[in-house]
Amino acid sequence: MNHDVILGQHWLGKHDLLVDSRRRRVLFPPEWQPDPTWWKTIPMDENNQLLRDLKYQKDVIRREAKMEEQDRLRRKEYQITERIKELEKALKEPPEKEKLTESVNPPLLGPVTLLQRSPSVANTGRLERPVARMERLLSQAT
């Protein structure tokens, strides 16, 4: 995995380093010693490494799935609360009657009523209170 590094010119000058922008590398002075042979490269891509103990690996997978589920519920709860705010605003302000145009209300078909799309709501434990509130607001609006 490659990472870009931001180094200041003062630091580069202090350590007598040259930057080769074309080849994306830093050139060290020749008097510097090479890396020791016992130097070990530590892989940064941890997603491809499985734990040796299967029990621990299963626990990692379970925890990651639970965190993803919590994120999904948090996003859904945000969408529900935004919809509740819209419904409360609609209850406070009476809707303006718009004039229907020929393209929306053709004379051969008669009057056309445009319905709003109802939100899809999952009744889960954490979202139970906002869902009940939304259902109450929807029933009041109709």
C-alpha positions as CSV (number, residue, x, y, z in Angstrom):
1,M,0.0,0.0,0.0
2,N,1.5,3.3,-1.0
3,H,1.1,6.5,1.0
4,D,1.9,10.1,0.1
5,V,4.1,11.8,2.6
6,I,4.1,15.6,3.2
7,L,7.6,16.8,4.2
8,G,8.7,20.4,4.7
9,Q,11.7,21.9,2.9
10,H,13.4,22.8,6.2
11,W,13.2,19.1,7.3
12,L,14.5,17.9,3.9
13,G,17.4,20.5,4.1
14,K,18.3,19.6,7.6
15,H,18.7,15.9,6.7
16,D,20.3,16.6,3.3
17,L,17.6,14.7,1.4
18,L,16.6,15.3,-2.3
19,V,13.1,14.8,-3.7
20,D,12.7,13.1,-7.0
21,S,9.2,14.1,-7.9
22,R,9.1,12.4,-11.3
23,R,9.8,9.0,-9.8
24,R,8.0,9.8,-6.5
25,R,10.9,9.0,-4.2
26,V,13.2,10.6,-1.7
27,L,17.0,10.3,-2.4
28,F,19.2,9.8,0.7
29,P,22.8,10.9,0.9
30,P,25.4,8.1,-0.1
31,E,27.0,8.2,3.3
32,W,23.9,6.9,4.9
33,Q,23.9,3.2,5.7
34,P,21.4,0.9,4.0
35,D,18.6,-0.7,6.1
36,P,19.8,-3.6,8.2
37,T,19.2,-7.1,7.0
38,W,17.1,-7.9,10.0
39,W,14.6,-5.2,9.1
40,K,11.1,-6.6,8.7
41,T,8.4,-5.0,6.5
42,I,5.1,-4.9,8.3
43,P,2.2,-5.3,5.9
44,M,-0.4,-2.4,6.2
45,D,-3.3,-4.2,4.4
46,E,-4.9,-5.9,7.4
47,N,-8.1,-6.8,5.6
48,N,-6.4,-9.8,3.8
49,Q,-4.9,-11.2,7.0
50,L,-6.9,-13.8,8.8
51,L,-6.4,-14.5,12.5
52,R,-4.8,-17.8,13.2
53,D,-7.4,-18.8,15.8
54,L,-10.8,-19.5,14.1
55,K,-12.7,-18.5,17.2
56,Y,-11.2,-15.0,17.2
57,Q,-11.8,-14.6,13.5
58,K,-15.5,-15.5,13.9
59,D,-15.7,-12.9,16.7
60,V,-14.1,-10.3,14.5
61,I,-16.5,-11.0,11.7
62,R,-19.5,-10.9,14.1
63,R,-18.4,-7.6,15.6
64,E,-17.9,-6.0,12.1
65,A,-21.3,-7.2,11.0
66,K,-22.9,-5.7,14.2
67,M,-21.1,-2.4,13.6
68,E,-22.4,-2.3,10.0
69,E,-25.9,-3.0,11.2
70,Q,-25.7,-0.2,13.8
71,D,-24.5,2.2,11.1
72,R,-27.4,1.1,8.8
73,L,-29.9,1.7,11.6
74,R,-28.4,5.1,12.5
75,R,-28.8,6.2,8.8
76,K,-32.4,4.9,8.7
77,E,-33.3,6.6,12.0
78,Y,-31.9,9.9,10.5
79,Q,-34.1,9.5,7.4
80,I,-37.1,8.8,9.6
81,T,-36.6,11.8,11.8
82,E,-36.1,14.0,8.7
83,R,-39.4,12.7,7.3
84,I,-41.1,13.4,10.7
85,K,-39.9,17.0,10.5
86,E,-41.3,17.3,7.0
87,L,-44.7,16.0,8.1
88,E,-44.8,18.3,11.2
89,K,-44.0,21.2,8.9
90,A,-46.7,20.2,6.5
91,L,-49.3,20.0,9.4
92,K,-48.4,23.5,10.5
93,E,-48.6,25.0,7.0
94,P,-51.7,24.4,5.0
95,P,-50.8,23.1,1.5
96,E,-51.2,25.6,-1.3
97,K,-53.6,24.6,-4.1
98,E,-51.8,24.5,-7.3
99,K,-53.4,25.1,-10.7
100,L,-53.3,21.9,-12.8
101,T,-51.9,22.4,-16.3
102,E,-53.1,20.7,-19.4
103,S,-50.1,18.3,-19.3
104,V,-50.9,17.1,-15.8
105,N,-54.7,17.2,-16.2
106,P,-55.6,16.2,-19.7
107,P,-59.3,16.7,-20.5
108,L,-59.9,13.1,-21.7
109,L,-58.7,11.5,-18.5
110,G,-60.4,13.8,-16.0
111,P,-58.7,15.1,-12.8
112,V,-55.4,13.5,-11.8
113,T,-54.3,13.4,-8.2
114,L,-50.6,13.1,-7.5
115,L,-49.9,11.1,-4.4
116,Q,-46.8,11.3,-2.3
117,R,-44.7,8.2,-1.9
118,S,-45.1,6.7,1.5
119,P,-41.8,6.0,3.3
120,S,-40.8,2.4,3.9
121,V,-40.3,1.8,7.6
122,A,-38.9,-1.2,9.4
123,N,-40.2,-1.7,12.9
124,T,-37.0,-2.4,14.8
125,G,-36.2,-2.0,18.5
126,R,-34.4,1.3,18.3
127,L,-36.6,2.8,15.7
128,E,-39.9,1.9,17.4
129,R,-40.6,5.4,18.9
130,P,-39.9,7.4,15.7
131,V,-41.9,4.9,13.6
132,A,-44.9,5.2,15.9
133,R,-44.7,9.0,15.8
134,M,-44.5,9.0,12.0
135,E,-47.5,6.7,11.7
136,R,-49.5,9.1,14.0
137,L,-48.5,12.1,11.9
138,L,-49.4,10.3,8.7
139,S,-52.9,9.4,10.1
140,Q,-53.4,13.0,11.1
141,A,-52.4,14.3,7.7
142,T,-55.1,12.1,5.9
